[in-house]
Amino acid sequence: MAMARNVLIAQGALLGGLALALLVREFPGLIREIKIFRMMDDHAGAR
């Protein structure tokens, strides 16, 4: 039973690490996208 739990924990850690790595890699692009969306919102609100 303990073995199965350890495997689950290992899988969770691996998945979390992978998600974190992906987020860090995509972060600059995401920041740029957010800035673009904000600028678009500002222009829409100014009308």
C-alpha distance matrix in Angstrom:
0.0 3.8 5.4 5.4 6.6 8.8 10.2 11.0 12.7 14.5 15.7 16.9 18.7 20.2 21.4 22.8 24.6 26.0 27.2 28.7 30.5 31.9 33.1 34.8 36.4 37.7 38.7 42.4 42.9 41.3 43.6 46.6 45.6 45.3 48.7 50.3 49.0 50.4 53.7 53.9 53.2 55.9 58.4 57.6 58.1 61.4 63.0
3.8 0.0 3.8 5.5 5.1 6.2 8.7 9.9 10.5 12.3 14.3 15.2 16.4 18.3 19.9 20.9 22.3 24.2 25.6 26.7 28.4 30.2 31.3 32.6 34.5 36.0 36.8 40.4 41.2 39.7 41.7 44.8 44.2 43.8 47.1 48.9 47.8 49.0 52.3 52.7 52.0 54.6 57.2 56.6 57.0 60.2 62.1
5.4 3.8 0.0 3.8 5.4 5.1 6.3 8.7 9.9 10.5 12.4 14.2 15.3 16.4 18.3 19.8 21.0 22.5 24.2 25.5 26.8 28.6 30.1 31.4 32.9 34.5 35.6 39.2 39.9 38.7 40.9 43.8 43.2 43.2 46.4 48.0 47.1 48.5 51.7 52.1 51.7 54.3 56.8 56.3 56.9 60.0 61.8
5.4 5.5 3.8 0.0 3.8 5.4 5.1 6.3 8.7 9.8 10.6 12.3 14.3 15.3 16.4 18.2 19.9 21.0 22.4 24.2 25.7 26.9 28.4 30.2 31.5 32.9 34.1 37.7 38.1 36.7 39.1 42.0 41.1 41.0 44.4 45.8 44.7 46.3 49.5 49.7 49.2 52.0 54.4 53.7 54.4 57.6 59.2
6.6 5.1 5.4 3.8 0.0 3.8 5.4 5.0 6.2 8.6 9.8 10.4 12.2 14.1 15.2 16.3 18.2 19.8 20.9 22.2 24.1 25.6 26.7 28.3 30.1 31.4 32.2 35.9 36.5 34.9 37.1 40.1 39.3 39.0 42.3 44.0 42.8 44.1 47.4 47.8 47.1 49.8 52.3 51.7 52.2 55.4 57.1
8.8 6.2 5.1 5.4 3.8 0.0 3.8 5.4 5.0 6.1 8.5 9.7 10.4 12.1 14.1 15.1 16.3 18.1 19.8 20.8 22.3 24.2 25.4 26.7 28.4 30.0 30.9 34.5 35.4 34.0 36.1 39.1 38.7 38.5 41.7 43.4 42.6 43.9 47.1 47.6 47.2 49.7 52.2 51.9 52.4 55.5 57.4
10.2 8.7 6.3 5.1 5.4 3.8 0.0 3.8 5.4 5.0 6.1 8.5 9.8 10.4 12.1 14.0 15.2 16.3 18.2 19.7 20.9 22.4 24.1 25.6 26.8 28.4 29.7 33.3 33.8 32.6 35.0 37.8 37.2 37.3 40.6 42.0 41.3 42.8 45.9 46.2 46.0 48.7 51.0 50.6 51.4 54.5 56.2
11.0 9.9 8.7 6.3 5.0 5.4 3.8 0.0 3.8 5.4 5.1 6.1 8.6 9.8 10.4 12.1 14.1 15.2 16.3 18.1 19.8 21.0 22.2 24.1 25.6 26.8 27.9 31.6 32.0 30.5 32.9 35.7 34.9 34.8 38.2 39.6 38.6 40.1 43.3 43.5 43.1 45.8 48.2 47.6 48.4 51.5 53.2
12.7 10.5 9.9 8.7 6.2 5.0 5.4 3.8 0.0 3.8 5.5 5.0 6.1 8.5 9.8 10.4 12.1 14.1 15.2 16.2 18.1 19.8 20.8 22.2 24.1 25.6 26.3 30.0 30.8 29.2 31.3 34.4 33.8 33.5 36.8 38.5 37.6 38.9 42.1 42.6 42.2 44.7 47.2 46.9 47.4 50.5 52.4
14.5 12.3 10.5 9.8 8.6 6.1 5.0 5.4 3.8 0.0 3.8 5.4 5.1 6.1 8.5 9.8 10.5 12.2 14.1 15.2 16.3 18.3 19.8 20.9 22.4 24.2 25.3 28.8 29.6 28.6 30.7 33.6 33.3 33.4 36.5 38.1 37.6 39.0 42.0 42.6 42.5 45.0 47.4 47.2 48.0 50.9 52.8
15.7 14.3 12.4 10.6 9.8 8.5 6.1 5.1 5.5 3.8 0.0 3.8 5.5 5.0 6.0 8.4 9.8 10.4 12.1 14.0 15.2 16.4 18.1 19.8 21.0 22.4 23.8 27.4 27.7 26.6 29.1 31.8 31.1 31.4 34.7 36.0 35.3 37.0 40.0 40.3 40.3 43.0 45.2 44.9 45.8 48.8 50.5
16.9 15.2 14.2 12.3 10.4 9.7 8.5 6.1 5.0 5.4 3.8 0.0 3.8 5.4 5.1 6.0 8.5 9.8 10.4 12.0 14.1 15.3 16.3 18.1 19.8 20.9 21.8 25.6 26.1 24.5 26.8 29.8 29.1 29.0 32.2 33.8 32.9 34.4 37.5 38.0 37.6 40.2 42.6 42.3 43.0 46.0 47.8
18.7 16.4 15.3 14.3 12.2 10.4 9.8 8.6 6.1 5.1 5.5 3.8 0.0 3.8 5.5 5.0 6.0 8.5 9.8 10.3 12.1 14.1 15.1 16.3 18.2 19.8 20.5 24.1 25.1 23.9 25.8 28.9 28.6 28.6 31.6 33.4 32.9 34.1 37.2 38.0 37.8 40.1 42.6 42.6 43.3 46.1 48.1
20.2 18.3 16.4 15.3 14.1 12.1 10.4 9.8 8.5 6.1 5.0 5.4 3.8 0.0 3.8 5.4 5.1 6.1 8.6 9.8 10.5 12.3 14.2 15.3 16.5 18.3 19.6 23.1 23.8 23.0 25.3 28.0 27.7 28.2 31.2 32.7 32.4 34.0 36.8 37.4 37.6 40.1 42.3 42.3 43.3 46.1 47.9
21.4 19.9 18.3 16.4 15.2 14.1 12.1 10.4 9.8 8.5 6.0 5.1 5.5 3.8 0.0 3.8 5.5 5.1 6.1 8.5 9.9 10.6 12.2 14.2 15.3 16.4 17.9 21.5 21.7 20.6 23.2 25.8 25.1 25.5 28.7 30.1 29.5 31.2 34.1 34.5 34.6 37.2 39.4 39.2 40.3 43.2 44.9
22.8 20.9 19.8 18.2 16.3 15.1 14.0 12.1 10.4 9.8 8.4 6.0 5.0 5.4 3.8 0.0 3.8 5.4 5.1 6.1 8.6 9.9 10.4 12.2 14.2 15.3 15.9 19.7 20.4 19.0 21.1 24.1 23.7 23.6 26.7 28.5 27.9 29.2 32.2 33.0 32.9 35.2 37.6 37.6 38.4 41.2 43.2
24.6 22.3 21.0 19.9 18.2 16.3 15.2 14.1 12.1 10.5 9.8 8.5 6.0 5.1 5.5 3.8 0.0 3.8 5.5 5.0 6.1 8.6 9.8 10.5 12.2 14.2 15.0 18.4 19.6 18.7 20.7 23.5 23.7 23.9 26.7 28.5 28.5 29.8 32.5 33.5 33.7 35.9 38.2 38.6 39.5 42.0 44.1
26.0 24.2 22.5 21.0 19.8 18.1 16.3 15.2 14.1 12.2 10.4 9.8 8.5 6.1 5.1 5.4 3.8 0.0 3.8 5.4 5.1 6.2 8.6 9.9 10.6 12.3 14.0 17.3 17.8 17.3 19.8 22.2 22.0 22.8 25.7 27.0 27.0 28.8 31.3 32.0 32.5 34.9 36.9 37.2 38.4 41.0 42.8
27.2 25.6 24.2 22.4 20.9 19.8 18.2 16.3 15.2 14.1 12.1 10.4 9.8 8.6 6.1 5.1 5.5 3.8 0.0 3.8 5.5 5.1 6.1 8.6 9.9 10.5 11.8 15.4 15.7 14.5 17.1 19.7 19.2 19.6 22.7 24.1 23.8 25.5 28.3 28.8 29.1 31.6 33.7 33.8 34.9 37.6 39.4
28.7 26.7 25.5 24.2 22.2 20.8 19.7 18.1 16.2 15.2 14.0 12.0 10.3 9.8 8.5 6.1 5.0 5.4 3.8 0.0 3.8 5.4 5.0 6.1 8.5 9.9 10.2 13.8 14.9 13.9 15.7 18.6 18.8 19.0 21.7 23.6 23.6 24.8 27.5 28.6 28.9 31.0 33.3 33.7 34.6 37.1 39.2
30.5 28.4 26.8 25.7 24.1 22.3 20.9 19.8 18.1 16.3 15.2 14.1 12.1 10.5 9.9 8.6 6.1 5.1 5.5 3.8 0.0 3.8 5.5 5.2 6.1 8.6 9.8 12.9 14.0 13.9 15.9 18.3 18.9 19.7 22.1 23.7 24.3 25.7 28.1 29.2 29.9 31.9 34.0 34.7 35.9 38.1 40.2
31.9 30.2 28.6 26.9 25.6 24.2 22.4 21.0 19.8 18.3 16.4 15.3 14.1 12.3 10.6 9.9 8.6 6.2 5.1 5.4 3.8 0.0 3.8 5.5 5.1 6.1 8.3 11.4 11.6 11.5 14.1 16.2 16.2 17.4 20.0 21.2 21.6 23.5 25.7 26.5 27.4 29.6 31.4 32.0 33.4 35.7 37.5
33.1 31.3 30.1 28.4 26.7 25.4 24.1 22.2 20.8 19.8 18.1 16.3 15.1 14.2 12.2 10.4 9.8 8.6 6.1 5.0 5.5 3.8 0.0 3.8 5.4 5.2 5.7 9.4 10.0 9.0 11.2 13.8 13.9 14.4 17.1 18.8 19.0 20.5 23.0 24.0 24.6 26.7 28.7 29.3 30.5 32.8 34.8
34.8 32.6 31.4 30.2 28.3 26.7 25.6 24.1 22.2 20.9 19.8 18.1 16.3 15.3 14.2 12.2 10.5 9.9 8.6 6.1 5.2 5.5 3.8 0.0 3.8 5.6 5.1 8.1 10.0 9.9 11.2 13.7 14.8 15.4 17.4 19.4 20.2 21.4 23.5 25.0 25.8 27.5 29.6 30.6 31.7 33.7 36.0
36.4 34.5 32.9 31.5 30.1 28.4 26.8 25.6 24.1 22.4 21.0 19.8 18.2 16.5 15.3 14.2 12.2 10.6 9.9 8.5 6.1 5.1 5.4 3.8 0.0 3.8 5.7 7.5 8.6 9.7 11.6 13.2 14.3 15.8 17.6 19.0 20.2 21.8 23.6 24.8 26.1 27.9 29.6 30.7 32.1 34.0 36.0
37.7 36.0 34.5 32.9 31.4 30.0 28.4 26.8 25.6 24.2 22.4 20.9 19.8 18.3 16.4 15.3 14.2 12.3 10.5 9.9 8.6 6.1 5.2 5.6 3.8 0.0 3.8 5.9 5.6 6.3 8.9 10.3 10.7 12.4 14.6 15.6 16.6 18.5 20.3 21.3 22.6 24.6 26.2 27.1 28.7 30.6 32.5
38.7 36.8 35.6 34.1 32.2 30.9 29.7 27.9 26.3 25.3 23.8 21.8 20.5 19.6 17.9 15.9 15.0 14.0 11.8 10.2 9.8 8.3 5.7 5.1 5.7 3.8 0.0 3.9 5.5 5.0 6.2 8.7 9.8 10.5 12.4 14.3 15.3 16.5 18.5 20.0 21.0 22.6 24.6 25.7 26.9 28.8 31.0
42.4 40.4 39.2 37.7 35.9 34.5 33.3 31.6 30.0 28.8 27.4 25.6 24.1 23.1 21.5 19.7 18.4 17.3 15.4 13.8 12.9 11.4 9.4 8.1 7.5 5.9 3.9 0.0 3.8 5.5 5.2 6.3 8.7 10.0 10.8 12.5 14.4 15.5 16.8 18.6 20.1 21.3 23.0 24.6 25.9 27.3 29.6
42.9 41.2 39.9 38.1 36.5 35.4 33.8 32.0 30.8 29.6 27.7 26.1 25.1 23.8 21.7 20.4 19.6 17.8 15.7 14.9 14.0 11.6 10.0 10.0 8.6 5.6 5.5 3.8 0.0 3.8 5.5 5.1 6.2 8.7 9.9 10.6 12.4 14.3 15.4 16.6 18.4 20.0 21.3 22.6 24.4 26.0 27.8
41.3 39.7 38.7 36.7 34.9 34.0 32.6 30.5 29.2 28.6 26.6 24.5 23.9 23.0 20.6 19.0 18.7 17.3 14.5 13.9 13.9 11.5 9.0 9.9 9.7 6.3 5.0 5.5 3.8 0.0 3.8 5.4 5.0 6.2 8.6 9.8 10.5 12.3 14.3 15.3 16.4 18.4 20.1 21.0 22.5 24.4 26.4
43.6 41.7 40.9 39.1 37.1 36.1 35.0 32.9 31.3 30.7 29.1 26.8 25.8 25.3 23.2 21.1 20.7 19.8 17.1 15.7 15.9 14.1 11.2 11.2 11.6 8.9 6.2 5.2 5.5 3.8 0.0 3.8 5.5 5.1 6.3 8.7 10.0 10.6 12.4 14.3 15.3 16.6 18.6 20.0 21.1 22.7 25.1
46.6 44.8 43.8 42.0 40.1 39.1 37.8 35.7 34.4 33.6 31.8 29.8 28.9 28.0 25.8 24.1 23.5 22.2 19.7 18.6 18.3 16.2 13.8 13.7 13.2 10.3 8.7 6.3 5.1 5.4 3.8 0.0 3.8 5.5 5.1 6.2 8.7 9.9 10.6 12.4 14.3 15.4 16.7 18.5 20.0 21.3 23.4
45.6 44.2 43.2 41.1 39.3 38.7 37.2 34.9 33.8 33.3 31.1 29.1 28.6 27.7 25.1 23.7 23.7 22.0 19.2 18.8 18.9 16.2 13.9 14.8 14.3 10.7 9.8 8.7 6.2 5.0 5.5 3.8 0.0 3.8 5.4 5.1 6.2 8.6 9.9 10.6 12.3 14.3 15.5 16.5 18.4 20.1 21.9
45.3 43.8 43.2 41.0 39.0 38.5 37.3 34.8 33.5 33.4 31.4 29.0 28.6 28.2 25.5 23.6 23.9 22.8 19.6 19.0 19.7 17.4 14.4 15.4 15.8 12.4 10.5 10.0 8.7 6.2 5.1 5.5 3.8 0.0 3.8 5.4 5.1 6.1 8.7 9.9 10.5 12.3 14.4 15.3 16.4 18.4 20.6
48.7 47.1 46.4 44.4 42.3 41.7 40.6 38.2 36.8 36.5 34.7 32.2 31.6 31.2 28.7 26.7 26.7 25.7 22.7 21.7 22.1 20.0 17.1 17.4 17.6 14.6 12.4 10.8 9.9 8.6 6.3 5.1 5.4 3.8 0.0 3.8 5.5 5.0 6.2 8.6 9.8 10.5 12.4 14.2 15.3 16.6 19.0
50.3 48.9 48.0 45.8 44.0 43.4 42.0 39.6 38.5 38.1 36.0 33.8 33.4 32.7 30.1 28.5 28.5 27.0 24.1 23.6 23.7 21.2 18.8 19.4 19.0 15.6 14.3 12.5 10.6 9.8 8.7 6.2 5.1 5.4 3.8 0.0 3.8 5.4 5.1 6.2 8.6 9.9 10.7 12.4 14.3 15.5 17.3
49.0 47.8 47.1 44.7 42.8 42.6 41.3 38.6 37.6 37.6 35.3 32.9 32.9 32.4 29.5 27.9 28.5 27.0 23.8 23.6 24.3 21.6 19.0 20.2 20.2 16.6 15.3 14.4 12.4 10.5 10.0 8.7 6.2 5.1 5.5 3.8 0.0 3.8 5.5 5.1 6.2 8.7 10.0 10.5 12.3 14.3 16.0
50.4 49.0 48.5 46.3 44.1 43.9 42.8 40.1 38.9 39.0 37.0 34.4 34.1 34.0 31.2 29.2 29.8 28.8 25.5 24.8 25.7 23.5 20.5 21.4 21.8 18.5 16.5 15.5 14.3 12.3 10.6 9.9 8.6 6.1 5.0 5.4 3.8 0.0 3.8 5.4 5.0 6.2 8.7 9.8 10.5 12.4 14.8
53.7 52.3 51.7 49.5 47.4 47.1 45.9 43.3 42.1 42.0 40.0 37.5 37.2 36.8 34.1 32.2 32.5 31.3 28.3 27.5 28.1 25.7 23.0 23.5 23.6 20.3 18.5 16.8 15.4 14.3 12.4 10.6 9.9 8.7 6.2 5.1 5.5 3.8 0.0 3.8 5.4 5.0 6.3 8.6 9.9 10.7 13.0
53.9 52.7 52.1 49.7 47.8 47.6 46.2 43.5 42.6 42.6 40.3 38.0 38.0 37.4 34.5 33.0 33.5 32.0 28.8 28.6 29.2 26.5 24.0 25.0 24.8 21.3 20.0 18.6 16.6 15.3 14.3 12.4 10.6 9.9 8.6 6.2 5.1 5.4 3.8 0.0 3.8 5.4 5.2 6.2 8.6 10.0 11.3
53.2 52.0 51.7 49.2 47.1 47.2 46.0 43.1 42.2 42.5 40.3 37.6 37.8 37.6 34.6 32.9 33.7 32.5 29.1 28.9 29.9 27.4 24.6 25.8 26.1 22.6 21.0 20.1 18.4 16.4 15.3 14.3 12.3 10.5 9.8 8.6 6.2 5.0 5.4 3.8 0.0 3.8 5.5 5.1 6.1 8.6 10.4
55.9 54.6 54.3 52.0 49.8 49.7 48.7 45.8 44.7 45.0 43.0 40.2 40.1 40.1 37.2 35.2 35.9 34.9 31.6 31.0 31.9 29.6 26.7 27.5 27.9 24.6 22.6 21.3 20.0 18.4 16.6 15.4 14.3 12.3 10.5 9.9 8.7 6.2 5.0 5.4 3.8 0.0 3.8 5.5 5.1 6.2 9.0
58.4 57.2 56.8 54.4 52.3 52.2 51.0 48.2 47.2 47.4 45.2 42.6 42.6 42.3 39.4 37.6 38.2 36.9 33.7 33.3 34.0 31.4 28.7 29.6 29.6 26.2 24.6 23.0 21.3 20.1 18.6 16.7 15.5 14.4 12.4 10.7 10.0 8.7 6.3 5.2 5.5 3.8 0.0 3.8 5.4 5.2 6.8
57.6 56.6 56.3 53.7 51.7 51.9 50.6 47.6 46.9 47.2 44.9 42.3 42.6 42.3 39.2 37.6 38.6 37.2 33.8 33.7 34.7 32.0 29.3 30.6 30.7 27.1 25.7 24.6 22.6 21.0 20.0 18.5 16.5 15.3 14.2 12.4 10.5 9.8 8.6 6.2 5.1 5.5 3.8 0.0 3.8 5.5 5.7
58.1 57.0 56.9 54.4 52.2 52.4 51.4 48.4 47.4 48.0 45.8 43.0 43.3 43.3 40.3 38.4 39.5 38.4 34.9 34.6 35.9 33.4 30.5 31.7 32.1 28.7 26.9 25.9 24.4 22.5 21.1 20.0 18.4 16.4 15.3 14.3 12.3 10.5 9.9 8.6 6.1 5.1 5.4 3.8 0.0 3.8 5.5
61.4 60.2 60.0 57.6 55.4 55.5 54.5 51.5 50.5 50.9 48.8 46.0 46.1 46.1 43.2 41.2 42.0 41.0 37.6 37.1 38.1 35.7 32.8 33.7 34.0 30.6 28.8 27.3 26.0 24.4 22.7 21.3 20.1 18.4 16.6 15.5 14.3 12.4 10.7 10.0 8.6 6.2 5.2 5.5 3.8 0.0 3.8
63.0 62.1 61.8 59.2 57.1 57.4 56.2 53.2 52.4 52.8 50.5 47.8 48.1 47.9 44.9 43.2 44.1 42.8 39.4 39.2 40.2 37.5 34.8 36.0 36.0 32.5 31.0 29.6 27.8 26.4 25.1 23.4 21.9 20.6 19.0 17.3 16.0 14.8 13.0 11.3 10.4 9.0 6.8 5.7 5.5 3.8 0.0
